[in-house]
């Protein structure tokens, strides 16, 4: 099911279940995950059971413990990035702004 139709709690539960399934696939014990990631087993259990959210810092530590921190780099990967060789000249804007509003059609209430 698509995340766009799930609640935040359902997404947290799904992500935590997939994370734990991946941990078991890699055959990493909770103790080793906590030690390698620099976190505690309590936080791992909190994440696994979906009881409240964990901080982004804790999630980064858990990924580090799995040896999968590079997956975070691909999380916000922008397709067709700028290339210094000129292969693709889609340069991202520095800021995203609203377009200026057109006030040329403005009328005072008395003008009607």
Biopython code that builds the backbone (N, CA, C, O; Angstrom):
import numpy as np
from Bio.PDB.StructureBuilder import StructureBuilder

atoms = [
    (1, "UNK", "N", (0.843, -1.174, 0.000)),
    (1, "UNK", "CA", (0.000, 0.000, 0.000)),
    (1, "UNK", "C", (0.893, 1.244, 0.000)),
    (1, "UNK", "O", (1.951, 1.246, 0.629)),
    (2, "UNK", "N", (0.484, 2.268, -0.680)),
    (2, "UNK", "CA", (1.251, 3.494, -0.823)),
    (2, "UNK", "C", (1.311, 4.272, 0.492)),
    (2, "UNK", "O", (0.331, 4.324, 1.235)),
    (3, "UNK", "N", (2.454, 4.869, 0.771)),
    (3, "UNK", "CA", (2.593, 5.679, 1.983)),
    (3, "UNK", "C", (1.708, 6.919, 1.927)),
    (3, "UNK", "O", (1.364, 7.471, 2.972)),
    (4, "UNK", "N", (1.340, 7.360, 0.754)),
    (4, "UNK", "CA", (0.546, 8.583, 0.646)),
    (4, "UNK", "C", (-0.838, 8.435, 1.263)),
    (4, "UNK", "O", (-1.475, 9.436, 1.591)),
    (5, "UNK", "N", (-1.310, 7.213, 1.426)),
    (5, "UNK", "CA", (-2.630, 7.024, 2.025)),
    (5, "UNK", "C", (-2.551, 6.461, 3.447)),
    (5, "UNK", "O", (-3.575, 6.152, 4.056)),
    (6, "UNK", "N", (-1.334, 6.332, 3.970)),
    (6, "UNK", "CA", (-1.163, 5.819, 5.329)),
    (6, "UNK", "C", (-0.991, 6.968, 6.316)),
    (6, "UNK", "O", (-0.586, 8.070, 5.947)),
    (7, "UNK", "N", (-1.306, 6.689, 7.567)),
    (7, "UNK", "CA", (-1.068, 7.659, 8.631)),
    (7, "UNK", "C", (0.409, 7.642, 9.004)),
    (7, "UNK", "O", (1.141, 6.724, 8.633)),
    (8, "UNK", "N", (0.837, 8.649, 9.730)),
    (8, "UNK", "CA", (2.232, 8.705, 10.173)),
    (8, "UNK", "C", (2.594, 7.469, 10.989)),
    (8, "UNK", "O", (3.675, 6.904, 10.822)),
    (9, "UNK", "N", (1.699, 7.056, 11.862)),
    (9, "UNK", "CA", (1.956, 5.900, 12.714)),
    (9, "UNK", "C", (2.101, 4.623, 11.886)),
    (9, "UNK", "O", (2.950, 3.782, 12.182)),
    (10, "UNK", "N", (1.279, 4.479, 10.856)),
    (10, "UNK", "CA", (1.369, 3.302, 9.997)),
    (10, "UNK", "C", (2.687, 3.288, 9.215)),
    (10, "UNK", "O", (3.278, 2.228, 9.003)),
    (11, "UNK", "N", (3.137, 4.455, 8.794)),
    (11, "UNK", "CA", (4.413, 4.535, 8.073)),
    (11, "UNK", "C", (5.561, 4.189, 9.002)),
    (11, "UNK", "O", (6.466, 3.451, 8.613)),
    (12, "UNK", "N", (5.541, 4.711, 10.228)),
    (12, "UNK", "CA", (6.586, 4.399, 11.210)),
    (12, "UNK", "C", (6.623, 2.897, 11.468)),
    (12, "UNK", "O", (7.694, 2.291, 11.510)),
    (13, "UNK", "N", (5.452, 2.307, 11.638)),
    (13, "UNK", "CA", (5.388, 0.859, 11.888)),
    (13, "UNK", "C", (5.956, 0.078, 10.706)),
    (13, "UNK", "O", (6.712, -0.874, 10.902)),
    (14, "UNK", "N", (5.601, 0.468, 9.483)),
    (14, "UNK", "CA", (6.074, -0.223, 8.291)),
    (14, "UNK", "C", (7.591, -0.080, 8.134)),
    (14, "UNK", "O", (8.280, -1.056, 7.839)),
    (15, "UNK", "N", (8.105, 1.127, 8.329)),
    (15, "UNK", "CA", (9.553, 1.356, 8.212)),
    (15, "UNK", "C", (10.300, 0.563, 9.272)),
    (15, "UNK", "O", (11.339, -0.032, 8.986)),
    (16, "UNK", "N", (9.779, 0.550, 10.495)),
    (16, "UNK", "CA", (10.467, -0.176, 11.561)),
    (16, "UNK", "C", (10.452, -1.683, 11.299)),
    (16, "UNK", "O", (11.429, -2.373, 11.592)),
    (17, "UNK", "N", (9.352, -2.195, 10.751)),
    (17, "UNK", "CA", (9.288, -3.621, 10.425)),
    (17, "UNK", "C", (10.274, -3.970, 9.312)),
    (17, "UNK", "O", (10.951, -4.995, 9.383)),
    (18, "UNK", "N", (10.357, -3.125, 8.289)),
    (18, "UNK", "CA", (11.300, -3.365, 7.193)),
    (18, "UNK", "C", (12.739, -3.265, 7.683)),
    (18, "UNK", "O", (13.598, -4.038, 7.259)),
    (19, "UNK", "N", (13.001, -2.312, 8.578)),
    (19, "UNK", "CA", (14.333, -2.160, 9.148)),
    (19, "UNK", "C", (14.728, -3.418, 9.906)),
    (19, "UNK", "O", (15.837, -3.925, 9.743)),
    (20, "UNK", "N", (13.815, -3.921, 10.737)),
    (20, "UNK", "CA", (14.119, -5.116, 11.527)),
    (20, "UNK", "C", (14.276, -6.337, 10.635)),
    (20, "UNK", "O", (15.124, -7.189, 10.897)),
    (21, "UNK", "N", (13.469, -6.431, 9.584)),
    (21, "UNK", "CA", (13.605, -7.545, 8.646)),
    (21, "UNK", "C", (14.974, -7.492, 7.949)),
    (21, "UNK", "O", (15.610, -8.525, 7.739)),
    (22, "UNK", "N", (15.413, -6.294, 7.599)),
    (22, "UNK", "CA", (16.716, -6.139, 6.965)),
    (22, "UNK", "C", (17.851, -6.478, 7.941)),
    (22, "UNK", "O", (18.860, -7.067, 7.552)),
    (23, "UNK", "N", (17.671, -6.100, 9.207)),
    (23, "UNK", "CA", (18.664, -6.431, 10.238)),
    (23, "UNK", "C", (18.798, -7.947, 10.369)),
    (23, "UNK", "O", (19.910, -8.467, 10.457)),
    (24, "UNK", "N", (17.679, -8.649, 10.383)),
    (24, "UNK", "CA", (17.715, -10.106, 10.483)),
    (24, "UNK", "C", (18.294, -10.729, 9.219)),
    (24, "UNK", "O", (18.986, -11.743, 9.297)),
    (25, "UNK", "N", (18.026, -10.143, 8.064)),
    (25, "UNK", "CA", (18.591, -10.623, 6.797)),
    (25, "UNK", "C", (20.118, -10.537, 6.823)),
    (25, "UNK", "O", (20.813, -11.428, 6.334)),
    (26, "UNK", "N", (20.625, -9.445, 7.405)),
    (26, "UNK", "CA", (22.080, -9.279, 7.499)),
    (26, "UNK", "C", (22.676, -10.037, 8.692)),
    (26, "UNK", "O", (23.891, -10.043, 8.894)),
    (27, "UNK", "N", (21.792, -10.679, 9.482)),
    (27, "UNK", "CA", (22.202, -11.476, 10.645)),
    (27, "UNK", "C", (23.001, -10.651, 11.652)),
    (27, "UNK", "O", (24.070, -11.061, 12.105)),
    (28, "UNK", "N", (22.462, -9.484, 11.991)),
    (28, "UNK", "CA", (23.089, -8.594, 12.971)),
    (28, "UNK", "C", (22.247, -8.631, 14.239)),
    (28, "UNK", "O", (21.044, -8.369, 14.207)),
    (29, "UNK", "N", (22.893, -8.958, 15.354)),
    (29, "UNK", "CA", (22.207, -8.989, 16.638)),
    (29, "UNK", "C", (21.955, -7.563, 17.118)),
    (29, "UNK", "O", (22.655, -6.625, 16.735)),
    (30, "UNK", "N", (20.933, -7.426, 17.970)),
    (30, "UNK", "CA", (20.627, -6.114, 18.546)),
    (30, "UNK", "C", (21.828, -5.531, 19.281)),
    (30, "UNK", "O", (22.111, -4.337, 19.184)),
    (31, "UNK", "N", (22.523, -6.378, 20.009)),
    (31, "UNK", "CA", (23.689, -5.912, 20.769)),
    (31, "UNK", "C", (24.764, -5.339, 19.846)),
    (31, "UNK", "O", (25.356, -4.299, 20.135)),
    (32, "UNK", "N", (25.007, -6.038, 18.726)),
    (32, "UNK", "CA", (26.005, -5.567, 17.767)),
    (32, "UNK", "C", (25.551, -4.281, 17.086)),
    (32, "UNK", "O", (26.351, -3.375, 16.854)),
    (33, "UNK", "N", (24.260, -4.210, 16.768)),
    (33, "UNK", "CA", (23.703, -3.010, 16.147)),
    (33, "UNK", "C", (23.858, -1.807, 17.074)),
    (33, "UNK", "O", (24.248, -0.724, 16.637)),
    (34, "UNK", "N", (23.553, -2.001, 18.343)),
    (34, "UNK", "CA", (23.674, -0.925, 19.317)),
    (34, "UNK", "C", (25.127, -0.488, 19.475)),
    (34, "UNK", "O", (25.415, 0.706, 19.558)),
    (35, "UNK", "N", (26.023, -1.437, 19.514)),
    (35, "UNK", "CA", (27.436, -1.117, 19.708)),
    (35, "UNK", "C", (28.015, -0.402, 18.476)),
    (35, "UNK", "O", (28.687, 0.621, 18.611)),
    (36, "UNK", "N", (27.755, -0.935, 17.292)),
    (36, "UNK", "CA", (28.293, -0.336, 16.071)),
    (36, "UNK", "C", (27.679, 1.029, 15.783)),
    (36, "UNK", "O", (28.346, 1.920, 15.255)),
    (37, "UNK", "N", (26.405, 1.186, 16.132)),
    (37, "UNK", "CA", (25.719, 2.435, 15.857)),
    (37, "UNK", "C", (25.861, 3.477, 16.948)),
    (37, "UNK", "O", (25.536, 4.646, 16.741)),
    (38, "UNK", "N", (26.344, 3.060, 18.105)),
    (38, "UNK", "CA", (26.498, 4.014, 19.204)),
    (38, "UNK", "C", (25.170, 4.415, 19.822)),
    (38, "UNK", "O", (24.972, 5.569, 20.201)),
    (39, "UNK", "N", (24.272, 3.464, 19.918)),
    (39, "UNK", "CA", (22.967, 3.727, 20.525)),
    (39, "UNK", "C", (22.652, 2.612, 21.520)),
    (39, "UNK", "O", (23.501, 1.759, 21.781)),
    (40, "UNK", "N", (21.467, 2.610, 22.065)),
    (40, "UNK", "CA", (21.128, 1.605, 23.074)),
    (40, "UNK", "C", (20.088, 0.625, 22.533)),
    (40, "UNK", "O", (19.383, 0.908, 21.564)),
    (41, "UNK", "N", (20.013, -0.517, 23.179)),
    (41, "UNK", "CA", (19.022, -1.526, 22.802)),
    (41, "UNK", "C", (17.614, -1.025, 23.111)),
    (41, "UNK", "O", (16.652, -1.426, 22.454)),
    (42, "UNK", "N", (17.492, -0.159, 24.097)),
    (42, "UNK", "CA", (16.181, 0.407, 24.441)),
    (42, "UNK", "C", (15.630, 1.200, 23.258)),
    (42, "UNK", "O", (14.454, 1.074, 22.918)),
    (43, "UNK", "N", (16.483, 2.020, 22.630)),
    (43, "UNK", "CA", (16.047, 2.797, 21.472)),
    (43, "UNK", "C", (15.753, 1.902, 20.269)),
    (43, "UNK", "O", (14.839, 2.176, 19.491)),
    (44, "UNK", "N", (16.525, 0.845, 20.128)),
    (44, "UNK", "CA", (16.264, -0.108, 19.040)),
    (44, "UNK", "C", (14.894, -0.747, 19.230)),
    (44, "UNK", "O", (14.122, -0.851, 18.276)),
    (45, "UNK", "N", (14.587, -1.174, 20.444)),
    (45, "UNK", "CA", (13.277, -1.770, 20.730)),
    (45, "UNK", "C", (12.149, -0.757, 20.559)),
    (45, "UNK", "O", (11.069, -1.095, 20.073)),
    (46, "UNK", "N", (12.406, 0.488, 20.963)),
    (46, "UNK", "CA", (11.408, 1.541, 20.802)),
    (46, "UNK", "C", (11.079, 1.724, 19.323)),
    (46, "UNK", "O", (9.914, 1.858, 18.951)),
    (47, "UNK", "N", (12.108, 1.727, 18.490)),
    (47, "UNK", "CA", (11.913, 1.881, 17.053)),
    (47, "UNK", "C", (11.217, 0.657, 16.466)),
    (47, "UNK", "O", (10.280, 0.788, 15.679)),
    (48, "UNK", "N", (11.667, -0.506, 16.843)),
    (48, "UNK", "CA", (11.118, -1.753, 16.315)),
    (48, "UNK", "C", (9.634, -1.884, 16.626)),
    (48, "UNK", "O", (8.861, -2.330, 15.778)),
    (49, "UNK", "N", (9.230, -1.502, 17.828)),
    (49, "UNK", "CA", (7.844, -1.669, 18.255)),
    (49, "UNK", "C", (6.958, -0.499, 17.849)),
    (49, "UNK", "O", (5.743, -0.543, 18.046)),
    (50, "UNK", "N", (7.555, 0.547, 17.282)),
    (50, "UNK", "CA", (6.767, 1.682, 16.828)),
    (50, "UNK", "C", (6.163, 2.504, 17.944)),
    (50, "UNK", "O", (5.169, 3.197, 17.728)),
    (51, "UNK", "N", (6.741, 2.443, 19.139)),
    (51, "UNK", "CA", (6.242, 3.222, 20.271)),
    (51, "UNK", "C", (6.855, 4.614, 20.220)),
    (51, "UNK", "O", (7.950, 4.846, 20.731)),
    (52, "UNK", "N", (6.142, 5.519, 19.605)),
    (52, "UNK", "CA", (6.653, 6.878, 19.467)),
    (52, "UNK", "C", (7.722, 6.926, 18.392)),
    (52, "UNK", "O", (8.152, 5.893, 17.878)),
    (53, "UNK", "N", (8.129, 8.094, 18.071)),
    (53, "UNK", "CA", (9.150, 8.255, 17.043)),
    (53, "UNK", "C", (10.536, 8.328, 17.652)),
    (53, "UNK", "O", (10.696, 8.607, 18.840)),
    (54, "UNK", "N", (11.525, 8.074, 16.829)),
    (54, "UNK", "CA", (12.908, 8.250, 17.253)),
    (54, "UNK", "C", (13.444, 9.465, 16.516)),
    (54, "UNK", "O", (12.868, 9.897, 15.518)),
    (55, "UNK", "N", (14.530, 10.008, 16.999)),
    (55, "UNK", "CA", (15.101, 11.180, 16.355)),
    (55, "UNK", "C", (15.824, 10.775, 15.075)),
    (55, "UNK", "O", (16.163, 9.609, 14.877)),
    (56, "UNK", "N", (16.048, 11.744, 14.226)),
    (56, "UNK", "CA", (16.789, 11.494, 12.999)),
    (56, "UNK", "C", (18.210, 11.052, 13.336)),
    (56, "UNK", "O", (18.786, 10.215, 12.641)),
    (57, "UNK", "N", (18.765, 11.609, 14.389)),
    (57, "UNK", "CA", (20.115, 11.227, 14.821)),
    (57, "UNK", "C", (20.158, 9.745, 15.195)),
    (57, "UNK", "O", (21.110, 9.044, 14.852)),
    (58, "UNK", "N", (19.141, 9.274, 15.888)),
    (58, "UNK", "CA", (19.085, 7.864, 16.262)),
    (58, "UNK", "C", (18.928, 6.987, 15.018)),
    (58, "UNK", "O", (19.546, 5.926, 14.926)),
    (59, "UNK", "N", (18.102, 7.427, 14.058)),
    (59, "UNK", "CA", (17.931, 6.669, 12.828)),
    (59, "UNK", "C", (19.252, 6.572, 12.059)),
    (59, "UNK", "O", (19.573, 5.524, 11.498)),
    (60, "UNK", "N", (20.006, 7.655, 12.037)),
    (60, "UNK", "CA", (21.321, 7.651, 11.388)),
    (60, "UNK", "C", (22.247, 6.660, 12.082)),
    (60, "UNK", "O", (22.991, 5.933, 11.424)),
    (61, "UNK", "N", (22.200, 6.634, 13.393)),
    (61, "UNK", "CA", (23.032, 5.690, 14.148)),
    (61, "UNK", "C", (22.635, 4.246, 13.859)),
    (61, "UNK", "O", (23.493, 3.368, 13.766)),
    (62, "UNK", "N", (21.342, 4.003, 13.718)),
    (62, "UNK", "CA", (20.888, 2.651, 13.405)),
    (62, "UNK", "C", (21.357, 2.229, 12.011)),
    (62, "UNK", "O", (21.783, 1.091, 11.816)),
    (63, "UNK", "N", (21.280, 3.137, 11.053)),
    (63, "UNK", "CA", (21.786, 2.834, 9.706)),
    (63, "UNK", "C", (23.287, 2.577, 9.737)),
    (63, "UNK", "O", (23.783, 1.686, 9.047)),
    (64, "UNK", "N", (24.008, 3.357, 10.538)),
    (64, "UNK", "CA", (25.452, 3.152, 10.675)),
    (64, "UNK", "C", (25.738, 1.782, 11.277)),
    (64, "UNK", "O", (26.676, 1.100, 10.862)),
    (65, "UNK", "N", (24.937, 1.383, 12.245)),
    (65, "UNK", "CA", (25.101, 0.073, 12.864)),
    (65, "UNK", "C", (24.866, -1.069, 11.890)),
    (65, "UNK", "O", (25.484, -2.127, 12.004)),
    (66, "UNK", "N", (23.969, -0.854, 10.930)),
    (66, "UNK", "CA", (23.715, -1.865, 9.899)),
    (66, "UNK", "C", (24.772, -1.834, 8.800)),
    (66, "UNK", "O", (24.871, -2.761, 7.997)),
    (67, "UNK", "N", (25.560, -0.764, 8.770)),
    (67, "UNK", "CA", (26.518, -0.594, 7.680)),
    (67, "UNK", "C", (25.833, -0.144, 6.403)),
    (67, "UNK", "O", (26.307, -0.439, 5.306)),
    (68, "UNK", "N", (24.731, 0.560, 6.535)),
    (68, "UNK", "CA", (23.930, 0.970, 5.377)),
    (68, "UNK", "C", (23.720, 2.482, 5.341)),
    (68, "UNK", "O", (22.686, 2.950, 4.865)),
    (69, "UNK", "N", (24.675, 3.239, 5.833)),
    (69, "UNK", "CA", (24.531, 4.687, 5.886)),
    (69, "UNK", "C", (24.449, 5.311, 4.493)),
    (69, "UNK", "O", (23.846, 6.371, 4.323)),
    (70, "UNK", "N", (25.054, 4.658, 3.496)),
    (70, "UNK", "CA", (25.019, 5.203, 2.139)),
    (70, "UNK", "C", (23.600, 5.233, 1.572)),
    (70, "UNK", "O", (23.336, 5.978, 0.628)),
    (71, "UNK", "N", (22.694, 4.450, 2.120)),
    (71, "UNK", "CA", (21.301, 4.479, 1.655)),
    (71, "UNK", "C", (20.670, 5.833, 1.946)),
    (71, "UNK", "O", (19.773, 6.270, 1.225)),
    (72, "UNK", "N", (21.124, 6.486, 2.980)),
    (72, "UNK", "CA", (20.612, 7.806, 3.317)),
    (72, "UNK", "C", (21.031, 8.839, 2.269)),
    (72, "UNK", "O", (20.297, 9.792, 2.009)),
    (73, "UNK", "N", (22.197, 8.653, 1.671)),
    (73, "UNK", "CA", (22.668, 9.568, 0.633)),
    (73, "UNK", "C", (21.746, 9.522, -0.588)),
    (73, "UNK", "O", (21.551, 10.539, -1.254)),
    (74, "UNK", "N", (21.192, 8.377, -0.878)),
    (74, "UNK", "CA", (20.314, 8.220, -2.038)),
    (74, "UNK", "C", (18.881, 8.639, -1.754)),
    (74, "UNK", "O", (18.048, 8.685, -2.660)),
    (75, "UNK", "N", (18.598, 8.942, -0.506)),
    (75, "UNK", "CA", (17.239, 9.253, -0.093)),
    (75, "UNK", "C", (16.682, 10.477, -0.818)),
    (75, "UNK", "O", (15.535, 10.457, -1.266)),
    (76, "UNK", "N", (17.470, 11.532, -0.939)),
    (76, "UNK", "CA", (17.026, 12.754, -1.601)),
    (76, "UNK", "C", (17.814, 13.007, -2.876)),
    (76, "UNK", "O", (18.089, 14.155, -3.226)),
    (77, "UNK", "N", (18.174, 11.941, -3.565)),
    (77, "UNK", "CA", (18.948, 12.076, -4.782)),
    (77, "UNK", "C", (18.125, 12.817, -5.841)),
    (77, "UNK", "O", (16.980, 12.465, -6.126)),
    (78, "UNK", "N", (18.742, 13.844, -6.407)),
    (78, "UNK", "CA", (18.065, 14.643, -7.425)),
    (78, "UNK", "C", (18.504, 14.141, -8.791)),
    (78, "UNK", "O", (19.696, 14.140, -9.096)),
    (79, "UNK", "N", (17.569, 13.720, -9.603)),
    (79, "UNK", "CA", (17.949, 13.245, -10.930)),
    (79, "UNK", "C", (18.436, 14.402, -11.803)),
    (79, "UNK", "O", (18.022, 15.547, -11.622)),
    (80, "UNK", "N", (19.310, 14.092, -12.741)),
    (80, "UNK", "CA", (19.815, 15.077, -13.696)),
    (80, "UNK", "C", (20.486, 16.269, -13.020)),
    (80, "UNK", "O", (20.169, 17.420, -13.321)),
    (81, "UNK", "N", (21.405, 15.992, -12.113)),
    (81, "UNK", "CA", (22.118, 17.070, -11.447)),
    (81, "UNK", "C", (23.067, 17.763, -12.408)),
    (81, "UNK", "O", (23.411, 17.236, -13.465)),
    (82, "UNK", "N", (23.476, 18.954, -12.014)),
    (82, "UNK", "CA", (24.412, 19.751, -12.794)),
    (82, "UNK", "C", (25.743, 19.021, -12.940)),
    (82, "UNK", "O", (26.242, 18.420, -11.989)),
    (83, "UNK", "N", (26.300, 19.082, -14.124)),
    (83, "UNK", "CA", (27.585, 18.456, -14.389)),
    (83, "UNK", "C", (28.566, 19.534, -14.862)),
    (83, "UNK", "O", (28.218, 20.313, -15.750)),
    (84, "UNK", "N", (29.774, 19.606, -14.304)),
    (84, "UNK", "CA", (30.738, 20.615, -14.745)),
    (84, "UNK", "C", (31.183, 20.427, -16.192)),
    (84, "UNK", "O", (31.733, 21.349, -16.794)),
    (85, "UNK", "N", (30.950, 19.243, -16.753)),
    (85, "UNK", "CA", (31.322, 19.011, -18.147)),
    (85, "UNK", "C", (30.267, 19.541, -19.105)),
    (85, "UNK", "O", (30.462, 19.534, -20.320)),
    (86, "UNK", "N", (29.155, 19.998, -18.558)),
    (86, "UNK", "CA", (28.108, 20.569, -19.389)),
    (86, "UNK", "C", (27.161, 19.540, -19.966)),
    (86, "UNK", "O", (26.347, 19.867, -20.831)),
    (87, "UNK", "N", (27.248, 18.307, -19.508)),
    (87, "UNK", "CA", (26.373, 17.258, -20.033)),
    (87, "UNK", "C", (24.913, 17.563, -19.741)),
    (87, "UNK", "O", (24.046, 17.345, -20.588)),
    (88, "UNK", "N", (24.648, 18.054, -18.576)),
    (88, "UNK", "CA", (23.283, 18.372, -18.197)),
    (88, "UNK", "C", (23.303, 19.721, -17.496)),
    (88, "UNK", "O", (23.922, 19.860, -16.441)),
    (89, "UNK", "N", (22.660, 20.681, -18.047)),
    (89, "UNK", "CA", (22.738, 22.027, -17.516)),
    (89, "UNK", "C", (21.530, 22.402, -16.660)),
    (89, "UNK", "O", (21.241, 23.588, -16.497)),
    (90, "UNK", "N", (20.828, 21.426, -16.116)),
    (90, "UNK", "CA", (19.719, 21.713, -15.212)),
    (90, "UNK", "C", (20.281, 22.097, -13.855)),
    (90, "UNK", "O", (20.459, 21.242, -12.987)),
    (91, "UNK", "N", (20.557, 23.363, -13.672)),
    (91, "UNK", "CA", (21.137, 23.853, -12.421)),
    (91, "UNK", "C", (19.989, 24.147, -11.460)),
    (91, "UNK", "O", (19.096, 24.930, -11.782)),
    (92, "UNK", "N", (20.008, 23.525, -10.281)),
    (92, "UNK", "CA", (18.930, 23.783, -9.324)),
    (92, "UNK", "C", (18.968, 25.237, -8.858)),
    (92, "UNK", "O", (20.040, 25.819, -8.698)),
    (93, "UNK", "N", (17.804, 25.805, -8.646)),
    (93, "UNK", "CA", (17.714, 27.159, -8.139)),
    (93, "UNK", "C", (18.182, 27.199, -6.693)),
    (93, "UNK", "O", (18.052, 26.226, -5.949)),
    (94, "UNK", "N", (18.733, 28.359, -6.311)),
    (94, "UNK", "CA", (19.182, 28.508, -4.927)),
    (94, "UNK", "C", (18.000, 28.679, -3.982)),
    (94, "UNK", "O", (18.030, 28.233, -2.835)),
    (95, "UNK", "N", (16.965, 29.332, -4.484)),
    (95, "UNK", "CA", (15.782, 29.561, -3.662)),
    (95, "UNK", "C", (14.541, 29.253, -4.473)),
    (95, "UNK", "O", (14.532, 29.326, -5.701)),
    (96, "UNK", "N", (13.517, 28.915, -3.758)),
    (96, "UNK", "CA", (12.222, 28.718, -4.392)),
    (96, "UNK", "C", (11.319, 29.815, -3.841)),
    (96, "UNK", "O", (11.067, 29.883, -2.638)),
    (97, "UNK", "N", (10.844, 30.659, -4.723)),
    (97, "UNK", "CA", (10.038, 31.806, -4.292)),
    (97, "UNK", "C", (8.696, 31.791, -4.999)),
    (97, "UNK", "O", (8.527, 31.194, -6.062)),
    (98, "UNK", "N", (7.753, 32.469, -4.372)),
    (98, "UNK", "CA", (6.467, 32.680, -5.019)),
    (98, "UNK", "C", (6.660, 33.674, -6.152)),
    (98, "UNK", "O", (7.501, 34.570, -6.075)),
    (99, "UNK", "N", (5.889, 33.508, -7.179)),
    (99, "UNK", "CA", (5.927, 34.483, -8.267)),
    (99, "UNK", "C", (5.345, 35.796, -7.754)),
    (99, "UNK", "O", (4.466, 35.806, -6.893)),
    (100, "UNK", "N", (5.844, 36.891, -8.293)),
    (100, "UNK", "CA", (5.312, 38.182, -7.872)),
    (100, "UNK", "C", (3.845, 38.271, -8.280)),
    (100, "UNK", "O", (3.456, 37.873, -9.378)),
    (101, "UNK", "N", (3.065, 38.794, -7.381)),
    (101, "UNK", "CA", (1.643, 38.927, -7.651)),
    (101, "UNK", "C", (1.417, 40.116, -8.572)),
    (101, "UNK", "O", (2.108, 41.131, -8.486)),
    (102, "UNK", "N", (0.460, 39.971, -9.431)),
    (102, "UNK", "CA", (0.111, 41.028, -10.372)),
    (102, "UNK", "C", (-0.958, 41.900, -9.725)),
    (102, "UNK", "O", (-2.095, 41.471, -9.522)),
    (103, "UNK", "N", (-0.571, 43.132, -9.406)),
    (103, "UNK", "CA", (-1.509, 44.057, -8.773)),
    (103, "UNK", "C", (-2.102, 45.033, -9.784)),
    (103, "UNK", "O", (-2.768, 45.990, -9.387)),
    (104, "UNK", "N", (-1.877, 44.815, -11.092)),
    (104, "UNK", "CA", (-2.352, 45.752, -12.106)),
    (104, "UNK", "C", (-3.879, 45.797, -12.164)),
    (104, "UNK", "O", (-4.453, 46.817, -12.545)),
    (105, "UNK", "N", (-4.515, 44.745, -11.804)),
    (105, "UNK", "CA", (-5.976, 44.710, -11.849)),
    (105, "UNK", "C", (-6.625, 45.103, -10.534)),
    (105, "UNK", "O", (-7.816, 44.864, -10.332)),
    (106, "UNK", "N", (-5.849, 45.708, -9.632)),
    (106, "UNK", "CA", (-6.363, 46.072, -8.321)),
    (106, "UNK", "C", (-7.354, 47.219, -8.425)),
    (106, "UNK", "O", (-7.114, 48.193, -9.139)),
    (107, "UNK", "N", (-8.457, 47.104, -7.719)),
    (107, "UNK", "CA", (-9.451, 48.171, -7.670)),
    (107, "UNK", "C", (-9.836, 48.386, -6.233)),
    (107, "UNK", "O", (-9.972, 47.439, -5.457)),
    (108, "UNK", "N", (-10.015, 49.664, -5.881)),
    (108, "UNK", "CA", (-10.544, 49.970, -4.569)),
    (108, "UNK", "C", (-12.023, 49.624, -4.554)),
    (108, "UNK", "O", (-12.666, 49.617, -5.604)),
    (109, "UNK", "N", (-12.551, 49.349, -3.430)),
    (109, "UNK", "CA", (-13.969, 49.002, -3.338)),
    (109, "UNK", "C", (-14.867, 50.124, -3.835)),
    (109, "UNK", "O", (-15.991, 49.878, -4.272)),
    (110, "UNK", "N", (-14.361, 51.378, -3.766)),
    (110, "UNK", "CA", (-15.160, 52.534, -4.178)),
    (110, "UNK", "C", (-15.209, 52.657, -5.700)),
    (110, "UNK", "O", (-16.103, 53.308, -6.241)),
    (111, "UNK", "N", (-14.241, 52.025, -6.402)),
    (111, "UNK", "CA", (-14.156, 52.186, -7.845)),
    (111, "UNK", "C", (-15.175, 51.350, -8.591)),
    (111, "UNK", "O", (-15.366, 51.555, -9.790)),
    (112, "UNK", "N", (-15.824, 50.434, -7.940)),
    (112, "UNK", "CA", (-16.764, 49.539, -8.621)),
    (112, "UNK", "C", (-18.072, 50.208, -8.927)),
    (112, "UNK", "O", (-18.966, 49.584, -9.498)),
]
sb = StructureBuilder()
sb.init_structure("model")
sb.init_model(0)
sb.init_chain("A")
sb.init_seg("    ")
for serial, (resi, resn, name, xyz) in enumerate(atoms, 1):
    if name == "N":
        sb.init_residue(resn, " ", resi, " ")
    sb.init_atom(name, np.array(xyz, "f"), 0.0, 1.0, " ", f" {name:<3s}", serial, name[0])
structure = sb.get_structure()
